[in-house]
């Protein structure tokens, strides 16, 4: 089975630590006219993992917690 990927792009260094904590991997940085752009990727969850994560978030939301 081939890995499917999710991608994200940011222009703020402040978000870098948060992205890492969420499982994102920094793969590239470009600078155009002085503006840094950060490119990230992470493996897309399988349908089984996605359903589990959604269920967990729903339960925590009903209980007033954070996912």
N, C-alpha and C positions, 0 to 999 in steps of 0.2 A: 504494500500500500504506500502511495506517495504522500508525503507530508504537505498539507495545505497551510498557507500562511496568512496571517492578518498583518496589515501594514499601518503605520502611523507616521505623521510628519508634524514636527513642532518647530517653532522659531524661538523658543525660550529655554535657556539653560536651567531655569528654576524647576522645570518639569522633569528633568532628567532622572533624579533620584526616585521620584514617584513612578516613572515609567519602568525603571529597573525593578522596583518592588512589585510591580504588576506583571513581571515576567517578560517585559519587552527587552530586546537586544538592540543596542545601537549599531547600525551597520554602515552608516555613512554620514558625513557632515560636509555641507557645501557652504561657501561664502560668496554671495553675489552682491556687489555694491555695498559691502560692509554688513550685510544681513546674514547671520548664520542660520542654516536650516538643518535640522537633525532628523534623520530617517531611521525608523525602527521596524523590527519585525518580531513576531512570536508565532509559534505553532498554533493553528486554529484548533480549538477543542473538538473532539469527536462529538457526534450527536449524543452519545451516552453521557459524556462529560458536560455538554452544554445543558442537557435536561437536568442533570444533578445540580449544576451551578444555579440554574434558574429556580429550581425548587427550593434550594437553600436560601436564595435571596428573598423569595416570596415568604418563606416561614419567618425569617428574621425581620422582614418588614412588618408582618402581622404582629410580631412580638415587640416591635419598636426598637430593634437592634440594627446594627450595620452589617452589610454583607461583607 
